[in-house]
């Protein structure tokens, strides 16, 4: 039996099987923990503000180091910035289609994003696909790198349940890749992308990340990728089926997505 088949049989991602702690020093991991929590509170903090905040907490770090760590973590400050890099020939950026749009039904708009997840030693990345109307998490996946594969896995799993009218993401290389967008276009889904540096264009996923981190990740220190996966699976079950949302009239995302009456 191949390694792929064995992983599928036990429900283990190959990234978990081969995981080794990332080559980051203990000092950098501590700074990344602090920066992740502060970014969750103040996503408008840029490199120099974050550097000053760390110094105020008694941690010396120059802005070049902070910039490098923010890049590793995939953190992008919320403010418009000039475009400093060009998309590759394999990428295409689509316009943002959701300005002033009223989202009034399930599967009208889905969106996706990636966030950094700390562990006791090291870190992983989490991607999720969310239905805007119900806040229902349709799929999610973990990876030890920012490679495209885990984003495609999450997208394929979500599309296995249905399809949206519009699919929104940021301009990350994973989401602008031809492999990602072609999957959506093949199902006649309209592709929408946030403006550069405008994370609030995808505000519902940003709120999801805040909930995941404050209610789950920051309360625990995952010892392994498999432990992170198991605990996050439990959290998303709770989030979808039990967690009452004020904005949903104190109903759960699953109840709203399934059309269950209050």
C-alpha distance (Angstrom), angle and dihedral (degrees) to the residues before:
residue distance angle dihedral
X1 . . .
X2 3.79 . .
X3 3.80 123.6 .
X4 3.83 89.2 -111.9
X5 3.81 91.4 54.2
X6 3.81 92.2 46.2
X7 3.81 91.2 51.8
X8 3.81 91.8 48.3
X9 3.81 90.6 48.8
X10 3.82 93.7 55.9
X11 3.81 95.7 33.5
X12 3.80 93.7 -114.6
X13 3.79 123.1 142.5
X14 3.79 115.1 -129.2
X15 3.81 88.3 -126.0
X16 3.81 88.0 63.2
X17 3.78 92.2 49.8
X18 3.78 94.5 54.6
X19 3.79 97.9 34.3
X20 3.78 119.9 136.9
X21 3.84 123.7 171.1
X22 3.80 110.8 -84.3
X23 3.79 117.1 -101.9
X24 3.79 94.8 -105.0
X25 3.79 124.6 125.0
X26 3.78 122.2 -112.6
X27 3.80 88.7 -113.4
X28 3.80 92.2 54.7
X29 3.80 92.1 46.1
X30 3.81 89.2 54.5
X31 3.80 91.3 50.5
X32 3.80 90.3 48.0
X33 3.81 91.2 52.6
X34 3.80 91.1 51.7
X35 3.80 93.4 44.0
X36 3.80 92.3 49.0
X37 3.80 92.3 54.2
X38 3.81 92.9 44.8
X39 3.81 92.6 46.8
X40 3.82 89.2 52.6
X41 3.82 87.6 55.8
X42 3.83 97.8 38.4
X43 3.82 112.1 21.0
X44 3.81 89.2 170.2
X45 3.82 92.2 69.6
X46 3.79 110.2 114.1
X47 3.79 127.3 -158.8
X48 3.80 96.8 -80.0
X49 3.80 94.8 44.5
X50 3.79 90.2 48.3
X51 3.81 90.0 48.9
X52 3.80 91.0 50.7
X53 3.82 91.0 47.4
X54 3.81 91.6 52.3
X55 3.79 90.5 50.0
X56 3.81 88.9 50.7
X57 3.81 87.6 55.8
X58 3.81 90.5 53.4
X59 3.82 97.8 -100.2
X60 3.80 116.5 123.3
X61 3.79 114.1 -146.9
X62 3.78 129.7 147.7
X63 3.78 120.5 -129.6
X64 3.82 92.9 -107.4
X65 3.79 91.0 60.0
X66 3.81 91.6 45.8
X67 3.81 90.3 50.0
X68 3.81 91.2 51.0
X69 3.80 93.1 48.8
X70 3.81 92.6 46.6
X71 3.80 88.2 53.1
X72 3.81 91.1 50.5
X73 3.81 89.5 49.9
X74 3.80 93.1 47.1
X75 3.81 92.5 -122.6
X76 3.80 116.8 159.0
X77 3.77 121.7 -173.7
X78 3.79 115.9 -123.7
X79 3.80 105.4 -114.7
X80 3.81 134.0 90.1
X81 3.83 112.2 -87.4
X82 3.79 132.6 -177.2
X83 3.77 115.0 -97.9
X84 3.79 105.7 -102.4
X85 3.79 100.2 172.1
X86 3.77 134.8 46.1
X87 3.77 125.1 -131.5
X88 3.78 115.1 -110.9
X89 3.78 122.9 -111.3
X90 3.80 86.9 -98.3
X91 3.82 92.6 59.0
X92 3.77 136.6 71.8
X93 3.81 128.7 -173.4
X94 3.80 116.4 -142.2
X95 3.85 125.4 -157.2
X96 3.78 122.7 -100.0
X97 3.81 107.0 -99.3
X98 3.80 102.8 -178.3
X99 3.79 105.7 72.0
X100 3.83 108.0 130.7
X101 3.82 91.0 -6.5
X102 3.82 115.2 144.4
X103 3.80 110.0 -137.5
X104 3.80 104.7 -148.5
X105 3.81 107.3 158.4
X106 3.76 143.0 34.6
X107 3.80 118.5 -88.7
X108 3.79 90.4 21.9
X109 3.81 92.2 110.0
X110 3.79 130.8 11.2
X111 3.76 123.7 -179.5
X112 3.79 139.1 -173.8
X113 3.78 140.5 -161.0
X114 3.81 142.4 165.1
X115 3.79 126.7 -123.8
X116 3.80 137.3 -176.6
X117 3.82 117.1 -108.4
X118 3.79 118.2 -163.3
X119 3.79 123.9 -144.2
X120 3.80 132.9 -170.4
X121 3.81 88.9 -92.0
X122 3.77 115.2 14.5
X123 3.77 132.1 -15.8
X124 3.80 145.5 -106.4
X125 3.79 136.7 -156.1
X126 3.81 126.8 -112.0
X127 3.80 126.1 -155.1
X128 3.81 124.6 -172.9
X129 3.80 138.2 -179.5
X130 3.81 114.0 -142.7
X131 3.81 134.5 -170.1
X132 3.80 106.3 -133.0
X133 3.79 98.3 -150.8
X134 3.79 97.4 52.4
X135 3.85 100.3 20.9
X136 3.82 84.9 -128.9
X137 3.81 114.5 159.9
X138 3.80 103.7 -132.2
X139 3.80 96.5 -176.1
X140 3.79 143.2 -17.2
X141 3.80 139.4 -174.0
X142 3.81 140.8 -172.5
X143 3.80 130.0 -136.7
X144 3.80 137.9 176.2
X145 3.81 90.0 -138.7
X146 3.79 139.9 33.1
X147 3.79 92.5 -110.8
X148 3.79 118.1 139.7
X149 3.80 97.5 -113.5
X150 3.80 101.1 82.4
X151 3.82 91.2 48.3
X152 3.79 90.4 53.7
X153 3.82 90.4 48.9
X154 3.80 91.2 53.6
X155 3.80 92.2 45.5
X156 3.81 93.6 48.8
X157 3.81 90.8 49.2
X158 3.80 91.6 50.9
X159 3.81 93.2 46.4
X160 3.78 87.7 51.7
X161 3.82 86.7 68.6
X162 3.80 97.3 48.0
X163 3.79 137.7 -69.8
X164 3.80 138.5 -91.1
X165 3.77 128.8 -129.6
X166 3.83 90.0 -128.8
X167 3.80 129.0 21.2
X168 3.81 116.1 -160.0
X169 3.80 130.2 -165.3
X170 3.77 140.7 148.1
X171 3.79 122.3 -95.8
X172 3.79 95.2 -93.4
X173 3.79 115.4 145.4
X174 3.81 90.9 -113.7
X175 3.81 92.6 58.8
X176 3.81 97.4 39.8
X177 3.81 91.5 50.5
X178 3.77 117.6 115.6
X179 3.82 91.7 -123.9
X180 3.81 91.0 57.4
X181 3.81 99.8 42.9
X182 3.81 94.3 42.0
X183 3.80 90.0 60.1
X184 3.80 89.2 57.3
X185 3.78 96.7 42.0
X186 3.80 90.8 49.8
X187 3.82 87.4 61.9
X188 3.81 92.1 45.7
X189 3.80 92.9 -110.8
X190 3.82 116.5 155.1
X191 3.80 111.0 -123.3
X192 3.82 119.5 -138.1
X193 3.81 127.7 -178.4
X194 3.80 132.3 -167.4
X195 3.76 120.5 -113.3
X196 3.82 111.8 -99.0
X197 3.78 111.0 -82.8
X198 3.81 92.7 9.4
X199 3.80 104.5 113.8
X200 3.81 90.1 160.1
X201 3.82 88.1 70.5
X202 3.81 82.0 76.1
X203 3.80 94.6 40.6
X204 3.81 98.5 149.7
X205 3.80 92.6 59.3
X206 3.81 89.7 46.3
X207 3.82 88.4 55.1
X208 3.80 89.9 48.2
X209 3.81 90.9 54.4
X210 3.80 91.0 50.4
X211 3.81 90.3 52.7
X212 3.81 93.7 45.7
X213 3.78 92.7 50.8
X214 3.78 100.5 40.5
X215 3.81 96.0 40.9
X216 3.82 99.0 37.0
X217 3.81 122.0 3.7
X218 3.81 99.7 45.8
X219 3.81 90.8 49.5
X220 3.81 93.4 58.6
X221 3.78 143.3 42.3
X222 3.79 107.9 -141.7
X223 3.80 111.1 -144.8
X224 3.82 94.9 -159.8
X225 3.79 142.9 8.0
X226 3.80 89.7 -103.8
X227 3.83 89.8 54.2
X228 3.81 90.2 49.0
X229 3.80 90.2 48.9
X230 3.80 93.9 48.9
X231 3.79 94.4 47.1
X232 3.80 93.6 45.4
X233 3.80 90.1 48.5
X234 3.80 88.0 56.1
X235 3.79 91.8 46.9
X236 3.80 94.4 50.8
X237 3.79 89.9 49.0
X238 3.80 87.8 53.5
X239 3.82 92.5 43.5
X240 3.80 94.0 51.4
X241 3.80 100.9 37.6
X242 3.81 108.6 25.6
X243 3.80 112.6 18.2
X244 3.82 109.7 99.2
X245 3.82 115.2 -141.9
X246 3.78 119.7 -151.1
X247 3.81 90.4 -151.8
X248 3.82 88.7 56.6
X249 3.79 93.9 53.2
X250 3.82 90.7 -95.8
X251 3.78 92.8 -58.3
X252 3.79 127.6 127.3
X253 3.81 123.2 -104.4
X254 3.80 90.4 -115.7
X255 3.81 92.8 52.8
X256 3.81 90.9 51.1
X257 3.79 93.6 43.7
X258 3.81 92.3 48.7
X259 3.80 91.2 45.1
X260 3.80 94.7 -118.2
X261 3.82 111.2 167.3
X262 3.79 118.2 -116.2
